[in-house]
Amino acid sequence: MYGYKCEYCNGVVREKLLKREVFKHRTGFVMLENVPVGVCDKCGYRYYHSTILQKVEDIANGKQLPERTEIIPVANLR
């Protein structure tokens, strides 16, 4: 699925398995674990397969339940 040229720098997009990846959605954030992602070996730009983005959409919209929910620490920088 990968091995093509990056559209931003002409590097090569290679598959990388990420332990965790956080996605911003209009309804909040979704974290996926063990995510296969295309990553440019030169600039680091990430490419996501449509099935990954659909899973984020389904979890964010409540069509699929997450395995668990984690609490994220928040700090005020003022």
PDB file of N, CA, C and O in Angstrom:
ATOM      1  N   MET A   1       0.822  -1.192   0.000  1.00  0.00           N
ATOM      2  CA  MET A   1       0.000   0.000   0.000  1.00  0.00           C
ATOM      3  C   MET A   1       0.868   1.259   0.000  1.00  0.00           C
ATOM      4  O   MET A   1       0.452   2.293  -0.521  1.00  0.00           O
ATOM      5  N   TYR A   2       2.062   1.183   0.575  1.00  0.00           N
ATOM      6  CA  TYR A   2       2.938   2.351   0.625  1.00  0.00           C
ATOM      7  C   TYR A   2       4.117   2.140  -0.313  1.00  0.00           C
ATOM      8  O   TYR A   2       4.169   1.147  -1.038  1.00  0.00           O
ATOM      9  N   GLY A   3       5.057   3.068  -0.301  1.00  0.00           N
ATOM     10  CA  GLY A   3       6.200   2.993  -1.188  1.00  0.00           C
ATOM     11  C   GLY A   3       6.144   4.054  -2.278  1.00  0.00           C
ATOM     12  O   GLY A   3       6.989   4.070  -3.173  1.00  0.00           O
ATOM     13  N   TYR A   4       5.151   4.945  -2.210  1.00  0.00           N
ATOM     14  CA  TYR A   4       5.017   5.995  -3.208  1.00  0.00           C
ATOM     15  C   TYR A   4       5.717   7.271  -2.738  1.00  0.00           C
ATOM     16  O   TYR A   4       6.131   7.373  -1.583  1.00  0.00           O
ATOM     17  N   LYS A   5       5.842   8.234  -3.640  1.00  0.00           N
ATOM     18  CA  LYS A   5       6.514   9.503  -3.346  1.00  0.00           C
ATOM     19  C   LYS A   5       5.608  10.407  -2.510  1.00  0.00           C
ATOM     20  O   LYS A   5       4.400  10.473  -2.737  1.00  0.00           O
ATOM     21  N   CYS A   6       6.203  11.097  -1.547  1.00  0.00           N
ATOM     22  CA  CYS A   6       5.490  12.081  -0.734  1.00  0.00           C
ATOM     23  C   CYS A   6       5.095  13.253  -1.624  1.00  0.00           C
ATOM     24  O   CYS A   6       5.880  13.699  -2.461  1.00  0.00           O
ATOM     25  N   GLU A   7       3.886  13.743  -1.440  1.00  0.00           N
ATOM     26  CA  GLU A   7       3.415  14.858  -2.260  1.00  0.00           C
ATOM     27  C   GLU A   7       4.012  16.200  -1.844  1.00  0.00           C
ATOM     28  O   GLU A   7       3.842  17.190  -2.556  1.00  0.00           O
ATOM     29  N   TYR A   8       4.711  16.256  -0.698  1.00  0.00           N
ATOM     30  CA  TYR A   8       5.257  17.511  -0.206  1.00  0.00           C
ATOM     31  C   TYR A   8       6.749  17.677  -0.440  1.00  0.00           C
ATOM     32  O   TYR A   8       7.220  18.793  -0.660  1.00  0.00           O
ATOM     33  N   CYS A   9       7.509  16.567  -0.394  1.00  0.00           N
ATOM     34  CA  CYS A   9       8.964  16.716  -0.488  1.00  0.00           C
ATOM     35  C   CYS A   9       9.628  15.698  -1.409  1.00  0.00           C
ATOM     36  O   CYS A   9      10.848  15.729  -1.569  1.00  0.00           O
ATOM     37  N   ASN A  10       8.875  14.817  -2.007  1.00  0.00           N
ATOM     38  CA  ASN A  10       9.400  13.761  -2.873  1.00  0.00           C
ATOM     39  C   ASN A  10      10.191  12.693  -2.131  1.00  0.00           C
ATOM     40  O   ASN A  10      10.939  11.938  -2.751  1.00  0.00           O
ATOM     41  N   GLY A  11      10.037  12.619  -0.808  1.00  0.00           N
ATOM     42  CA  GLY A  11      10.582  11.494  -0.057  1.00  0.00           C
ATOM     43  C   GLY A  11       9.726  10.266  -0.364  1.00  0.00           C
ATOM     44  O   GLY A  11       8.808  10.339  -1.180  1.00  0.00           O
ATOM     45  N   VAL A  12      10.021   9.146   0.282  1.00  0.00           N
ATOM     46  CA  VAL A  12       9.260   7.916   0.068  1.00  0.00           C
ATOM     47  C   VAL A  12       8.399   7.643   1.294  1.00  0.00           C
ATOM     48  O   VAL A  12       8.878   7.695   2.426  1.00  0.00           O
ATOM     49  N   VAL A  13       7.121   7.352   1.056  1.00  0.00           N
ATOM     50  CA  VAL A  13       6.178   7.057   2.136  1.00  0.00           C
ATOM     51  C   VAL A  13       6.288   5.569   2.463  1.00  0.00           C
ATOM     52  O   VAL A  13       6.083   4.710   1.606  1.00  0.00           O
ATOM     53  N   ARG A  14       6.616   5.288   3.726  1.00  0.00           N
ATOM     54  CA  ARG A  14       6.788   3.903   4.169  1.00  0.00           C
ATOM     55  C   ARG A  14       5.841   3.615   5.326  1.00  0.00           C
ATOM     56  O   ARG A  14       5.502   4.504   6.107  1.00  0.00           O
ATOM     57  N   GLU A  15       5.419   2.351   5.423  1.00  0.00           N
ATOM     58  CA  GLU A  15       4.509   1.978   6.499  1.00  0.00           C
ATOM     59  C   GLU A  15       5.250   1.924   7.828  1.00  0.00           C
ATOM     60  O   GLU A  15       6.369   1.419   7.919  1.00  0.00           O
ATOM     61  N   LYS A  16       4.602   2.453   8.845  1.00  0.00           N
ATOM     62  CA  LYS A  16       5.138   2.423  10.206  1.00  0.00           C
ATOM     63  C   LYS A  16       3.978   2.091  11.131  1.00  0.00           C
ATOM     64  O   LYS A  16       2.888   2.642  10.981  1.00  0.00           O
ATOM     65  N   LEU A  17       4.199   1.202  12.079  1.00  0.00           N
ATOM     66  CA  LEU A  17       3.172   0.853  13.049  1.00  0.00           C
ATOM     67  C   LEU A  17       3.380   1.718  14.290  1.00  0.00           C
ATOM     68  O   LEU A  17       4.394   1.598  14.978  1.00  0.00           O
ATOM     69  N   LEU A  18       2.412   2.588  14.568  1.00  0.00           N
ATOM     70  CA  LEU A  18       2.522   3.502  15.710  1.00  0.00           C
ATOM     71  C   LEU A  18       1.788   2.919  16.906  1.00  0.00           C
ATOM     72  O   LEU A  18       0.676   2.406  16.781  1.00  0.00           O
ATOM     73  N   LYS A  19       2.426   3.005  18.065  1.00  0.00           N
ATOM     74  CA  LYS A  19       1.817   2.483  19.286  1.00  0.00           C
ATOM     75  C   LYS A  19       0.521   3.220  19.599  1.00  0.00           C
ATOM     76  O   LYS A  19      -0.486   2.603  19.946  1.00  0.00           O
ATOM     77  N   ARG A  20       0.554   4.545  19.473  1.00  0.00           N
ATOM     78  CA  ARG A  20      -0.639   5.369  19.705  1.00  0.00           C
ATOM     79  C   ARG A  20      -0.641   6.543  18.741  1.00  0.00           C
ATOM     80  O   ARG A  20       0.401   7.116  18.425  1.00  0.00           O
ATOM     81  N   GLU A  21      -1.826   6.883  18.288  1.00  0.00           N
ATOM     82  CA  GLU A  21      -2.002   8.058  17.431  1.00  0.00           C
ATOM     83  C   GLU A  21      -3.306   8.728  17.845  1.00  0.00           C
ATOM     84  O   GLU A  21      -4.340   8.071  17.961  1.00  0.00           O
ATOM     85  N   VAL A  22      -3.252  10.043  18.067  1.00  0.00           N
ATOM     86  CA  VAL A  22      -4.428  10.804  18.486  1.00  0.00           C
ATOM     87  C   VAL A  22      -4.945  11.603  17.293  1.00  0.00           C
ATOM     88  O   VAL A  22      -4.182  12.268  16.592  1.00  0.00           O
ATOM     89  N   PHE A  23      -6.242  11.523  17.082  1.00  0.00           N
ATOM     90  CA  PHE A  23      -6.900  12.218  15.985  1.00  0.00           C
ATOM     91  C   PHE A  23      -7.857  13.253  16.550  1.00  0.00           C
ATOM     92  O   PHE A  23      -8.608  12.959  17.480  1.00  0.00           O
ATOM     93  N   LYS A  24      -7.840  14.465  15.997  1.00  0.00           N
ATOM     94  CA  LYS A  24      -8.804  15.486  16.383  1.00  0.00           C
ATOM     95  C   LYS A  24     -10.023  15.331  15.492  1.00  0.00           C
ATOM     96  O   LYS A  24      -9.910  15.211  14.272  1.00  0.00           O
ATOM     97  N   HIS A  25     -11.183  15.335  16.117  1.00  0.00           N
ATOM     98  CA  HIS A  25     -12.454  15.227  15.413  1.00  0.00           C
ATOM     99  C   HIS A  25     -13.305  16.401  15.861  1.00  0.00           C
ATOM    100  O   HIS A  25     -13.070  16.958  16.933  1.00  0.00           O
ATOM    101  N   ARG A  26     -14.273  16.781  15.073  1.00  0.00           N
ATOM    102  CA  ARG A  26     -15.098  17.947  15.449  1.00  0.00           C
ATOM    103  C   ARG A  26     -15.812  17.757  16.782  1.00  0.00           C
ATOM    104  O   ARG A  26     -16.208  18.736  17.414  1.00  0.00           O
ATOM    105  N   THR A  27     -15.983  16.497  17.221  1.00  0.00           N
ATOM    106  CA  THR A  27     -16.634  16.241  18.504  1.00  0.00           C
ATOM    107  C   THR A  27     -15.637  15.993  19.631  1.00  0.00           C
ATOM    108  O   THR A  27     -16.051  15.774  20.769  1.00  0.00           O
ATOM    109  N   GLY A  28     -14.352  16.020  19.351  1.00  0.00           N
ATOM    110  CA  GLY A  28     -13.338  15.798  20.382  1.00  0.00           C
ATOM    111  C   GLY A  28     -12.127  15.074  19.825  1.00  0.00           C
ATOM    112  O   GLY A  28     -11.743  15.286  18.674  1.00  0.00           O
ATOM    113  N   PHE A  29     -11.530  14.226  20.634  1.00  0.00           N
ATOM    114  CA  PHE A  29     -10.333  13.493  20.240  1.00  0.00           C
ATOM    115  C   PHE A  29     -10.585  11.993  20.337  1.00  0.00           C
ATOM    116  O   PHE A  29     -11.364  11.528  21.170  1.00  0.00           O
ATOM    117  N   VAL A  30      -9.905  11.246  19.462  1.00  0.00           N
ATOM    118  CA  VAL A  30      -9.960   9.790  19.479  1.00  0.00           C
ATOM    119  C   VAL A  30      -8.525   9.286  19.410  1.00  0.00           C
ATOM    120  O   VAL A  30      -7.749   9.723  18.561  1.00  0.00           O
ATOM    121  N   MET A  31      -8.172   8.364  20.307  1.00  0.00           N
ATOM    122  CA  MET A  31      -6.851   7.761  20.286  1.00  0.00           C
ATOM    123  C   MET A  31      -6.981   6.320  19.795  1.00  0.00           C
ATOM    124  O   MET A  31      -7.795   5.550  20.305  1.00  0.00           O
ATOM    125  N   LEU A  32      -6.175   5.969  18.805  1.00  0.00           N
ATOM    126  CA  LEU A  32      -6.116   4.595  18.320  1.00  0.00           C
ATOM    127  C   LEU A  32      -4.757   4.017  18.687  1.00  0.00           C
ATOM    128  O   LEU A  32      -3.761   4.738  18.743  1.00  0.00           O
ATOM    129  N   GLU A  33      -4.723   2.729  18.932  1.00  0.00           N
ATOM    130  CA  GLU A  33      -3.477   2.043  19.262  1.00  0.00           C
ATOM    131  C   GLU A  33      -3.121   1.062  18.157  1.00  0.00           C
ATOM    132  O   GLU A  33      -3.996   0.513  17.488  1.00  0.00           O
ATOM    133  N   ASN A  34      -1.810   0.849  17.976  1.00  0.00           N
ATOM    134  CA  ASN A  34      -1.290  -0.068  16.953  1.00  0.00           C
ATOM    135  C   ASN A  34      -1.821   0.290  15.571  1.00  0.00           C
ATOM    136  O   ASN A  34      -2.465  -0.514  14.897  1.00  0.00           O
ATOM    137  N   VAL A  35      -1.527   1.522  15.174  1.00  0.00           N
ATOM    138  CA  VAL A  35      -2.065   2.088  13.938  1.00  0.00           C
ATOM    139  C   VAL A  35      -1.035   2.002  12.807  1.00  0.00           C
ATOM    140  O   VAL A  35       0.059   2.551  12.935  1.00  0.00           O
ATOM    141  N   PRO A  36      -1.364   1.326  11.708  1.00  0.00           N
ATOM    142  CA  PRO A  36      -0.469   1.351  10.551  1.00  0.00           C
ATOM    143  C   PRO A  36      -0.643   2.678   9.808  1.00  0.00           C
ATOM    144  O   PRO A  36      -1.739   3.020   9.364  1.00  0.00           O
ATOM    145  N   VAL A  37       0.460   3.414   9.684  1.00  0.00           N
ATOM    146  CA  VAL A  37       0.425   4.749   9.100  1.00  0.00           C
ATOM    147  C   VAL A  37       1.509   4.842   8.036  1.00  0.00           C
ATOM    148  O   VAL A  37       2.577   4.247   8.179  1.00  0.00           O
ATOM    149  N   GLY A  38       1.239   5.580   6.981  1.00  0.00           N
ATOM    150  CA  GLY A  38       2.271   5.886   5.998  1.00  0.00           C
ATOM    151  C   GLY A  38       3.013   7.127   6.461  1.00  0.00           C
ATOM    152  O   GLY A  38       2.393   8.162   6.708  1.00  0.00           O
ATOM    153  N   VAL A  39       4.343   7.039   6.583  1.00  0.00           N
ATOM    154  CA  VAL A  39       5.150   8.168   7.059  1.00  0.00           C
ATOM    155  C   VAL A  39       6.250   8.448   6.041  1.00  0.00           C
ATOM    156  O   VAL A  39       6.982   7.539   5.650  1.00  0.00           O
ATOM    157  N   CYS A  40       6.368   9.694   5.614  1.00  0.00           N
ATOM    158  CA  CYS A  40       7.423  10.078   4.681  1.00  0.00           C
ATOM    159  C   CYS A  40       8.775   9.939   5.372  1.00  0.00           C
ATOM    160  O   CYS A  40       8.960  10.433   6.484  1.00  0.00           O
ATOM    161  N   ASP A  41       9.716   9.270   4.719  1.00  0.00           N
ATOM    162  CA  ASP A  41      11.033   9.057   5.318  1.00  0.00           C
ATOM    163  C   ASP A  41      11.907  10.306   5.283  1.00  0.00           C
ATOM    164  O   ASP A  41      13.000  10.312   5.850  1.00  0.00           O
ATOM    165  N   LYS A  42      11.433  11.367   4.621  1.00  0.00           N
ATOM    166  CA  LYS A  42      12.214  12.597   4.542  1.00  0.00           C
ATOM    167  C   LYS A  42      11.633  13.708   5.422  1.00  0.00           C
ATOM    168  O   LYS A  42      12.343  14.276   6.252  1.00  0.00           O
ATOM    169  N   CYS A  43      10.341  14.019   5.244  1.00  0.00           N
ATOM    170  CA  CYS A  43       9.751  15.146   5.983  1.00  0.00           C
ATOM    171  C   CYS A  43       8.865  14.705   7.143  1.00  0.00           C
ATOM    172  O   CYS A  43       8.510  15.527   7.988  1.00  0.00           O
ATOM    173  N   GLY A  44       8.497  13.411   7.200  1.00  0.00           N
ATOM    174  CA  GLY A  44       7.697  12.912   8.309  1.00  0.00           C
ATOM    175  C   GLY A  44       6.201  13.087   8.162  1.00  0.00           C
ATOM    176  O   GLY A  44       5.451  12.742   9.076  1.00  0.00           O
ATOM    177  N   TYR A  45       5.739  13.621   7.021  1.00  0.00           N
ATOM    178  CA  TYR A  45       4.298  13.789   6.828  1.00  0.00           C
ATOM    179  C   TYR A  45       3.614  12.434   6.924  1.00  0.00           C
ATOM    180  O   TYR A  45       4.145  11.428   6.455  1.00  0.00           O
ATOM    181  N   ARG A  46       2.428  12.413   7.538  1.00  0.00           N
ATOM    182  CA  ARG A  46       1.717  11.151   7.760  1.00  0.00           C
ATOM    183  C   ARG A  46       0.540  11.008   6.810  1.00  0.00           C
ATOM    184  O   ARG A  46      -0.184  11.964   6.534  1.00  0.00           O
ATOM    185  N   TYR A  47       0.372   9.794   6.321  1.00  0.00           N
ATOM    186  CA  TYR A  47      -0.732   9.448   5.428  1.00  0.00           C
ATOM    187  C   TYR A  47      -1.554   8.353   6.099  1.00  0.00           C
ATOM    188  O   TYR A  47      -1.010   7.355   6.572  1.00  0.00           O
ATOM    189  N   TYR A  48      -2.879   8.551   6.136  1.00  0.00           N
ATOM    190  CA  TYR A  48      -3.771   7.601   6.798  1.00  0.00           C
ATOM    191  C   TYR A  48      -4.684   6.942   5.771  1.00  0.00           C
ATOM    192  O   TYR A  48      -5.252   7.618   4.912  1.00  0.00           O
ATOM    193  N   HIS A  49      -4.823   5.631   5.863  1.00  0.00           N
ATOM    194  CA  HIS A  49      -5.738   4.908   4.990  1.00  0.00           C
ATOM    195  C   HIS A  49      -7.167   5.281   5.377  1.00  0.00           C
ATOM    196  O   HIS A  49      -7.438   5.601   6.534  1.00  0.00           O
ATOM    197  N   SER A  50      -8.060   5.239   4.427  1.00  0.00           N
ATOM    198  CA  SER A  50      -9.450   5.640   4.670  1.00  0.00           C
ATOM    199  C   SER A  50     -10.121   4.788   5.747  1.00  0.00           C
ATOM    200  O   SER A  50     -11.016   5.273   6.439  1.00  0.00           O
ATOM    201  N   THR A  51      -9.709   3.537   5.902  1.00  0.00           N
ATOM    202  CA  THR A  51     -10.312   2.686   6.934  1.00  0.00           C
ATOM    203  C   THR A  51      -9.974   3.185   8.335  1.00  0.00           C
ATOM    204  O   THR A  51     -10.782   3.049   9.254  1.00  0.00           O
ATOM    205  N   ILE A  52      -8.790   3.758   8.502  1.00  0.00           N
ATOM    206  CA  ILE A  52      -8.393   4.332   9.795  1.00  0.00           C
ATOM    207  C   ILE A  52      -9.251   5.551  10.091  1.00  0.00           C
ATOM    208  O   ILE A  52      -9.770   5.697  11.198  1.00  0.00           O
ATOM    209  N   LEU A  53      -9.400   6.420   9.112  1.00  0.00           N
ATOM    210  CA  LEU A  53     -10.200   7.633   9.311  1.00  0.00           C
ATOM    211  C   LEU A  53     -11.670   7.313   9.537  1.00  0.00           C
ATOM    212  O   LEU A  53     -12.348   8.020  10.282  1.00  0.00           O
ATOM    213  N   GLN A  54     -12.171   6.260   8.905  1.00  0.00           N
ATOM    214  CA  GLN A  54     -13.559   5.842   9.118  1.00  0.00           C
ATOM    215  C   GLN A  54     -13.754   5.329  10.540  1.00  0.00           C
ATOM    216  O   GLN A  54     -14.789   5.588  11.153  1.00  0.00           O
ATOM    217  N   LYS A  55     -12.770   4.605  11.070  1.00  0.00           N
ATOM    218  CA  LYS A  55     -12.850   4.106  12.443  1.00  0.00           C
ATOM    219  C   LYS A  55     -12.890   5.281  13.423  1.00  0.00           C
ATOM    220  O   LYS A  55     -13.656   5.256  14.386  1.00  0.00           O
ATOM    221  N   VAL A  56     -12.072   6.305  13.184  1.00  0.00           N
ATOM    222  CA  VAL A  56     -12.083   7.510  14.029  1.00  0.00           C
ATOM    223  C   VAL A  56     -13.470   8.139  13.990  1.00  0.00           C
ATOM    224  O   VAL A  56     -14.026   8.493  15.029  1.00  0.00           O
ATOM    225  N   GLU A  57     -14.025   8.276  12.797  1.00  0.00           N
ATOM    226  CA  GLU A  57     -15.365   8.861  12.627  1.00  0.00           C
ATOM    227  C   GLU A  57     -16.418   8.049  13.375  1.00  0.00           C
ATOM    228  O   GLU A  57     -17.269   8.618  14.058  1.00  0.00           O
ATOM    229  N   ASP A  58     -16.366   6.733  13.252  1.00  0.00           N
ATOM    230  CA  ASP A  58     -17.351   5.871  13.905  1.00  0.00           C
ATOM    231  C   ASP A  58     -17.268   5.959  15.431  1.00  0.00           C
ATOM    232  O   ASP A  58     -18.298   5.994  16.105  1.00  0.00           O
ATOM    233  N   ILE A  59     -16.063   5.995  15.971  1.00  0.00           N
ATOM    234  CA  ILE A  59     -15.898   6.104  17.430  1.00  0.00           C
ATOM    235  C   ILE A  59     -16.343   7.479  17.912  1.00  0.00           C
ATOM    236  O   ILE A  59     -17.040   7.590  18.921  1.00  0.00           O
ATOM    237  N   ALA A  60     -15.942   8.522  17.197  1.00  0.00           N
ATOM    238  CA  ALA A  60     -16.295   9.887  17.599  1.00  0.00           C
ATOM    239  C   ALA A  60     -17.802  10.123  17.571  1.00  0.00           C
ATOM    240  O   ALA A  60     -18.329  10.878  18.388  1.00  0.00           O
ATOM    241  N   ASN A  61     -18.490   9.483  16.639  1.00  0.00           N
ATOM    242  CA  ASN A  61     -19.936   9.679  16.503  1.00  0.00           C
ATOM    243  C   ASN A  61     -20.761   8.650  17.263  1.00  0.00           C
ATOM    244  O   ASN A  61     -21.988   8.647  17.170  1.00  0.00           O
ATOM    245  N   GLY A  62     -20.094   7.770  18.019  1.00  0.00           N
ATOM    246  CA  GLY A  62     -20.804   6.794  18.833  1.00  0.00           C
ATOM    247  C   GLY A  62     -21.322   5.576  18.091  1.00  0.00           C
ATOM    248  O   GLY A  62     -22.086   4.794  18.656  1.00  0.00           O
ATOM    249  N   LYS A  63     -20.923   5.396  16.837  1.00  0.00           N
ATOM    250  CA  LYS A  63     -21.340   4.218  16.076  1.00  0.00           C
ATOM    251  C   LYS A  63     -20.562   2.979  16.508  1.00  0.00           C
ATOM    252  O   LYS A  63     -21.031   1.854  16.332  1.00  0.00           O
ATOM    253  N   GLN A  64     -19.391   3.183  17.067  1.00  0.00           N
ATOM    254  CA  GLN A  64     -18.578   2.085  17.600  1.00  0.00           C
ATOM    255  C   GLN A  64     -18.067   2.511  18.973  1.00  0.00           C
ATOM    256  O   GLN A  64     -17.580   3.629  19.141  1.00  0.00           O
ATOM    257  N   LEU A  65     -18.179   1.625  19.943  1.00  0.00           N
ATOM    258  CA  LEU A  65     -17.716   1.943  21.289  1.00  0.00           C
ATOM    259  C   LEU A  65     -16.208   1.760  21.387  1.00  0.00           C
ATOM    260  O   LEU A  65     -15.656   0.821  20.812  1.00  0.00           O
ATOM    261  N   PRO A  66     -15.536   2.656  22.115  1.00  0.00           N
ATOM    262  CA  PRO A  66     -14.102   2.478  22.326  1.00  0.00           C
ATOM    263  C   PRO A  66     -13.858   1.347  23.322  1.00  0.00           C
ATOM    264  O   PRO A  66     -14.746   1.001  24.101  1.00  0.00           O
ATOM    265  N   GLU A  67     -12.656   0.773  23.296  1.00  0.00           N
ATOM    266  CA  GLU A  67     -12.315  -0.276  24.262  1.00  0.00           C
ATOM    267  C   GLU A  67     -12.223   0.288  25.672  1.00  0.00           C
ATOM    268  O   GLU A  67     -12.564  -0.387  26.644  1.00  0.00           O
ATOM    269  N   ARG A  68     -11.764   1.521  25.776  1.00  0.00           N
ATOM    270  CA  ARG A  68     -11.662   2.183  27.075  1.00  0.00           C
ATOM    271  C   ARG A  68     -11.581   3.694  26.848  1.00  0.00           C
ATOM    272  O   ARG A  68     -11.391   4.158  25.724  1.00  0.00           O
ATOM    273  N   THR A  69     -11.727   4.436  27.921  1.00  0.00           N
ATOM    274  CA  THR A  69     -11.577   5.888  27.886  1.00  0.00           C
ATOM    275  C   THR A  69     -10.473   6.265  28.856  1.00  0.00           C
ATOM    276  O   THR A  69     -10.433   5.767  29.981  1.00  0.00           O
ATOM    277  N   GLU A  70      -9.575   7.148  28.425  1.00  0.00           N
ATOM    278  CA  GLU A  70      -8.479   7.581  29.287  1.00  0.00           C
ATOM    279  C   GLU A  70      -8.666   9.040  29.662  1.00  0.00           C
ATOM    280  O   GLU A  70      -9.261   9.819  28.918  1.00  0.00           O
ATOM    281  N   ILE A  71      -8.150   9.393  30.824  1.00  0.00           N
ATOM    282  CA  ILE A  71      -8.193  10.775  31.291  1.00  0.00           C
ATOM    283  C   ILE A  71      -6.902  11.464  30.851  1.00  0.00           C
ATOM    284  O   ILE A  71      -5.813  10.913  31.010  1.00  0.00           O
ATOM    285  N   ILE A  72      -7.028  12.667  30.299  1.00  0.00           N
ATOM    286  CA  ILE A  72      -5.871  13.413  29.824  1.00  0.00           C
ATOM    287  C   ILE A  72      -5.624  14.592  30.760  1.00  0.00           C
ATOM    288  O   ILE A  72      -6.540  15.375  31.010  1.00  0.00           O
ATOM    289  N   PRO A  73      -4.397  14.738  31.286  1.00  0.00           N
ATOM    290  CA  PRO A  73      -4.088  15.871  32.162  1.00  0.00           C
ATOM    291  C   PRO A  73      -4.122  17.193  31.375  1.00  0.00           C
ATOM    292  O   PRO A  73      -3.716  17.255  30.215  1.00  0.00           O
ATOM    293  N   VAL A  74      -4.608  18.224  32.028  1.00  0.00           N
ATOM    294  CA  VAL A  74      -4.693  19.558  31.412  1.00  0.00           C
ATOM    295  C   VAL A  74      -4.016  20.551  32.324  1.00  0.00           C
ATOM    296  O   VAL A  74      -4.218  20.520  33.538  1.00  0.00           O
ATOM    297  N   ALA A  75      -3.199  21.452  31.744  1.00  0.00           N
ATOM    298  CA  ALA A  75      -2.530  22.479  32.528  1.00  0.00           C
ATOM    299  C   ALA A  75      -2.804  23.843  31.911  1.00  0.00           C
ATOM    300  O   ALA A  75      -2.856  23.973  30.688  1.00  0.00           O
ATOM    301  N   ASN A  76      -2.977  24.853  32.742  1.00  0.00           N
ATOM    302  CA  ASN A  76      -3.174  26.226  32.294  1.00  0.00           C
ATOM    303  C   ASN A  76      -1.798  26.889  32.229  1.00  0.00           C
ATOM    304  O   ASN A  76      -1.045  26.842  33.201  1.00  0.00           O
ATOM    305  N   LEU A  77      -1.467  27.499  31.104  1.00  0.00           N
ATOM    306  CA  LEU A  77      -0.138  28.096  30.926  1.00  0.00           C
ATOM    307  C   LEU A  77      -0.104  29.599  31.203  1.00  0.00           C
ATOM    308  O   LEU A  77       0.882  30.265  30.884  1.00  0.00           O
ATOM    309  N   ARG A  78      -1.158  30.131  31.784  1.00  0.00           N
ATOM    310  CA  ARG A  78      -1.134  31.572  32.111  1.00  0.00           C
ATOM    311  C   ARG A  78      -0.304  31.840  33.313  1.00  0.00           C
ATOM    312  O   ARG A  78      -0.173  32.991  33.729  1.00  0.00           O
TER     313      ARG A  78
END
